[in-house]
Amino acid sequence: NCIFRSLNKMNFITRLSALCLRKSKMQQRHQSSRRPAVPLGSRILTDPSKVFEHNMWDHMQWSQEEEENAKKKAAENSLVKVHQEIQEILPEKRRKELKTEERSSEHTIMNSTNSFSHKNEMFEEGEEYWTKSYGGGSTCVQGYLCNKKQAESLTDNPQVKNCGKELGRLESFPGSDAAYRILEVGCGAGNSVFPILKVLCKTPGTFLYCCDFASGAVELVKSHSSYNSAWCSAFVHDVCDDALPYPFPDEILDVILLVFVLSTIHPDRMQGVVNRLAKLLKPGGILLFRDYGRYDTTQLRFKKGHCLSENFYVRGDGTRVYFFTKDEVWNMFNMAGLTEVQNLVDRRLQVNRKKKVKMQRVWIQSKFQKPLLPSLNNTEETTKRHLNR
């Protein structure tokens, strides 16, 4: 009975979260455009003469000429690199500023809005995956989400038993009594935190962690009227600091949201960040990733002198941004021991109807899962499948 109650609770949380977030986004679209919103991914541009009839078009295919022009622009704006001396000073200076000041209102609003929209999309698309993977016949053993056959092997696995006992010996921590836990990395001002909390606060046994490098952003979240420590714990955290502990033990998270965060980190430190986050996931847990893709309009608009290294730039406000390929993302998460559920390039055409301007947007959207057991993670076999695709 305990097993089936846990299963029903997880399925209920997933469906309710997706439903609530979808409703919130649909209302936003309806209010802004005053017309019913179309389903995500269904607005396809079939007649180029109608390109300015909508603000966004989905699933864009680039011509060879467009691809070559994008590569040429990226090569041109990368010719002049930021001096090495400035590169070493810049990150430390910016880090000190963020620790003592709130992000500028323009930067916070822009990034929070983007993250809110993209995280909603990932919840919607993730609903089908969770239902398919953990719908009928799935169960939960010591916090490990699995099917019936895997459950039988888990109950006899001494590592799983010891893990459960170890967790029971740990001191109390925020969300220690929860059965389902989510972490949002880079929560900003909380524009995606509070829609999630609207669901969690009505669902016993759930908990949301959210963190940000900027103390001002975390204070904004905590000061919000909807913030409640019974369902949420917001904390300041530098994901690049491997020695900095999280306020909860490893292997307790069901979902991690990593949206437009990894691109702000120096490429040399990305793998370490992904490795550390992977340790926080339960076996069977999911990491949802979305970030800038190679040759996005944002990359092509940089002027000379803003390039730090290949595909890595610094903005005027000192923040940095990297532009990924699908293979780079796969390699990082595979190295961290996670397996691919979804990994795709999301190409869209964004238009300014008033100015008649077209912008090619490119994002990478991925879902990676922590294997249920170490023996289920065959890295060699996974690599072969990846290379043969």
C-alpha positions, 0 to 999 in steps of 0.5 A, a space after each residue: 500500500 505504501 508503494 502504491 501511495 507513493 506512486 500515485 503521489 508522484 504521478 499526481 504531482 507531475 500532472 498537476 504541476 504541468 496543468 497549473 503551469 500550462 494554464 498560467 502560460 496560456 493565460 499570459 499569452 491570451 492576455 498579451 495577444 488577445 487571441 487564443 494561444 496555439 499549442 507549443 511547437 505547432 506554429 509552422 511557417 509554410 508561407 514566407 509571405 506571412 512571416 510577420 503575422 506572428 511573433 514566433 515560428 517553431 521548428 525552423 529549418 536553416 538553409 545552407 546559406 543561412 548556416 554559412 552566414 551564421 558561421 561567418 558572423 561568429 568567426 568575425 566577432 571572435 577575431 578580437 579577443 578580450 585581453 587575458 589580464 582583463 579576463 582574469 580581473 573581470 569575473 572576480 570583480 563581477 562576483 564581488 558586485 553580485 554579492 553586494 548588489 542586486 542585479 539590475 532591474 533590466 537584467 533580472 526581468 529579462 532573464 527571469 521572463 525567459 527562464 519562466 517561459 522556457 521552464 514552463 515549456 520543459 514542464 509541459 513536455 516532461 509530463 508525457 515522459 514521466 507518464 510514459 516512464 512511470 505511469 502504469 506498473 512503476 513503484 518507489 523503493 527507498 526513494 528510487 523510482 523504478 518499474 516492478 522488475 527493477 524494484 525487486 532487484 533494488 529491495 535486495 541491493 545492500 547499497 540501497 538499503 544502506 543508503 536508506 539507513 544513512 539518510 535516516 541517521 542524518 540530521 534534519 534539513 529543510 525538506 527532510 520530511 518530503 517524498 518528492 524534491 525539486 531544485 531550481 538552479 539560478 532562480 533569479 527573482 523567482 518568476 518560475 518559483 512561485 507558479 511551482 509553489 502554487 502546486 506544491 503548497 497544495 500537495 503534501 510531501 513535496 518540497 522546492 529548493 531554489 538557489 542563486 549566486 546573487 544574494 539580492 535575488 534570493 532576498 527577493 524570493 524570500 520576501 515574496 508573499 507566496 514564499 513559505 519555508 514549509 514548502 520552499 528553501 531559497 539559499 545563496 549558492 555558488 555552483 562553481 565552488 565544489 567545496 561549498 555544501 548544499 543544505 541537503 544531502 546527496 541523492 535526494 532530488 527527483 528533479 533539477 532545473 538547469 535553465 540558462 545557467 550553465 552558459 554563464 559559467 567558464 567552459 573549464 568549470 562546466 563539467 565540475 558543475 554538472 558532476 556535482 549536480 548529478 550527485 544530488 539526484 536520486 537514481 531515476 531522477 531527472 535533470 532538465 536543461 535548456 540554454 543557448 545554442 550555437 549561432 543564436 541571434 544573441 551570439 551573432 549580435 556581439 561586436 568585436 572585442 567581446 569574445 573571451 574564447 571560442 563561442 564564449 562572450 562577455 556582455 556589457 554588464 560583465 555577465 558571460 554567455 556560452 553557446 552550446 552544440 547538442 554534442 557538447 551538452 551530451 558529452 558533459 552529462 554523459 561524463 557525469 554519469 547521466 543518460 540521455 532522455 532527450 537532447 535536441 536543437 530548438 530552432 525558432 524564428 522570432 520576429 519584430 512585426 513593427 520593425 520588420 526584423 527577423 531573428 533566428 533563435 537557437 536553444 538546446 533543450 535536454 533531459 538527462 536521467 540518473 541510472 537506477 543502478 550503476 550496472 544500468 549505466 553502460 557508458 561504452 554502449 551509450 557512446 556507440 549508440 551516440 556515434 552511430 546516430 
